[in-house]
Amino acid sequence: MGVEYALHCAACGYHNPHCCAGVEAGMAVTLSTVYCATCKQLYDVPVLDHGNGFTEIPLRCPRNKAHAVVAWSHPGPCPVCGRPISKLGQSAIWD
């Protein structure tokens, strides 16, 4: 089962209520958090499909596949201002 967390930046007010904050695996898929510099946003994207075998999925921005993304995990910088971001606690458990 995977876990999602609420993330908050006290410096700029950025808030992401549902973020894996790293890598989390469920029954069918593994998600990884990525930072998109163009969107200035954190996204959880599939990186491994557990369906028919284990198929790796390249990291990409879910809004535009041309955007460059990098893997992100907590503790990492805020995607908007670069200051420390807080993990407020679990917001969901998924499978």
The 8 nearest C-alpha neighbors of each residue, nearest first, counted from 0:
[[1, 25, 94, 93, 24, 92, 2, 26],
 [0, 2, 23, 93, 24, 25, 92, 94],
 [1, 3, 92, 91, 19, 93, 23, 4],
 [4, 2, 19, 18, 91, 17, 90, 89],
 [5, 3, 89, 90, 18, 88, 17, 19],
 [4, 6, 16, 87, 17, 15, 90, 88],
 [7, 5, 86, 15, 85, 14, 87, 16],
 [6, 8, 14, 85, 13, 84, 9, 15],
 [9, 7, 84, 13, 12, 10, 11, 85],
 [8, 10, 12, 11, 7, 84, 13, 85],
 [9, 11, 8, 12, 82, 80, 13, 83],
 [12, 10, 13, 9, 8, 80, 79, 82],
 [11, 13, 8, 9, 10, 14, 7, 79],
 [14, 12, 8, 11, 7, 15, 79, 77],
 [15, 13, 7, 6, 12, 16, 8, 5],
 [14, 16, 6, 17, 5, 18, 7, 13],
 [15, 17, 5, 6, 14, 18, 4, 90],
 [18, 16, 3, 5, 4, 15, 90, 19],
 [19, 17, 3, 4, 20, 5, 43, 15],
 [18, 20, 3, 21, 4, 2, 32, 23],
 [21, 19, 72, 18, 73, 32, 4, 22],
 [22, 20, 72, 32, 19, 31, 71, 73],
 [21, 23, 31, 30, 19, 32, 24, 20],
 [24, 22, 1, 30, 29, 19, 31, 2],
 [25, 23, 29, 1, 0, 28, 30, 22],
 [24, 26, 94, 0, 1, 28, 27, 29],
 [25, 27, 94, 28, 0, 24, 49, 29],
 [28, 26, 49, 25, 50, 48, 29, 94],
 [29, 27, 48, 49, 25, 47, 26, 24],
 [30, 28, 24, 47, 46, 45, 23, 25],
 [31, 29, 45, 44, 23, 46, 22, 43],
 [30, 32, 22, 43, 44, 21, 46, 33],
 [31, 33, 43, 21, 71, 42, 20, 70],
 [34, 32, 70, 71, 42, 69, 41, 68],
 [33, 35, 41, 68, 69, 71, 40, 36],
 [34, 36, 68, 38, 37, 39, 40, 67],
 [37, 35, 39, 38, 34, 68, 67, 40],
 [36, 38, 35, 39, 66, 67, 40, 68],
 [37, 39, 40, 35, 36, 66, 62, 34],
 [40, 38, 36, 78, 79, 37, 35, 34],
 [39, 41, 38, 78, 35, 34, 42, 79],
 [42, 40, 34, 33, 32, 35, 78, 43],
 [43, 41, 33, 32, 44, 40, 34, 18],
 [44, 42, 32, 31, 30, 33, 18, 19],
 [43, 45, 30, 31, 42, 32, 46, 58],
 [46, 44, 30, 29, 47, 31, 28, 56],
 [47, 45, 56, 30, 55, 29, 57, 31],
 [46, 48, 55, 29, 54, 56, 28, 45],
 [49, 47, 28, 54, 50, 53, 27, 55],
 [48, 50, 53, 27, 28, 52, 47, 51],
 [51, 49, 48, 52, 27, 53, 28, 54],
 [52, 50, 49, 53, 54, 48, 27, 47],
 [51, 53, 50, 49, 54, 48, 47, 55],
 [52, 54, 49, 48, 47, 51, 55, 50],
 [53, 55, 48, 47, 52, 56, 49, 51],
 [56, 54, 47, 46, 48, 53, 57, 45],
 [55, 57, 46, 47, 54, 58, 45, 48],
 [58, 56, 46, 59, 55, 45, 47, 44],
 [59, 57, 46, 56, 68, 44, 60, 33],
 [60, 58, 64, 68, 61, 57, 67, 66],
 [59, 61, 64, 62, 63, 66, 68, 35],
 [60, 62, 63, 59, 64, 44, 42, 43],
 [63, 61, 60, 64, 66, 38, 59, 65],
 [62, 64, 65, 60, 66, 61, 59, 67],
 [63, 65, 60, 59, 66, 61, 62, 67],
 [66, 64, 63, 67, 60, 59, 62, 68],
 [67, 65, 64, 63, 60, 68, 37, 35],
 [66, 68, 35, 65, 36, 69, 59, 60],
 [69, 67, 35, 34, 33, 59, 60, 66],
 [70, 68, 33, 34, 71, 35, 67, 58],
 [69, 71, 33, 32, 34, 68, 72, 31],
 [72, 70, 33, 32, 34, 21, 69, 75],
 [73, 71, 21, 20, 75, 74, 32, 70],
 [74, 72, 75, 20, 21, 71, 86, 84],
 [73, 75, 72, 76, 84, 83, 85, 20],
 [74, 76, 73, 72, 71, 83, 77, 84],
 [77, 75, 81, 83, 82, 84, 78, 74],
 [76, 78, 81, 84, 82, 79, 80, 83],
 [79, 77, 39, 40, 81, 80, 76, 41],
 [80, 78, 39, 77, 81, 13, 40, 11],
 [79, 81, 82, 77, 78, 11, 10, 76],
 [82, 80, 77, 76, 78, 79, 83, 84],
 [81, 83, 76, 77, 80, 84, 10, 8],
 [84, 82, 76, 77, 75, 85, 81, 8],
 [85, 83, 8, 77, 7, 76, 82, 6],
 [86, 84, 7, 6, 87, 8, 83, 74],
 [85, 87, 6, 88, 5, 4, 7, 84],
 [88, 86, 5, 6, 85, 4, 7, 89],
 [89, 87, 4, 86, 5, 90, 6, 3],
 [88, 90, 4, 3, 91, 5, 2, 87],
 [89, 91, 4, 3, 5, 17, 88, 16],
 [92, 90, 3, 89, 2, 93, 4, 17],
 [91, 93, 2, 1, 3, 0, 94, 90],
 [94, 92, 1, 0, 2, 91, 25, 3],
 [93, 25, 0, 26, 1, 92, 27, 24]]
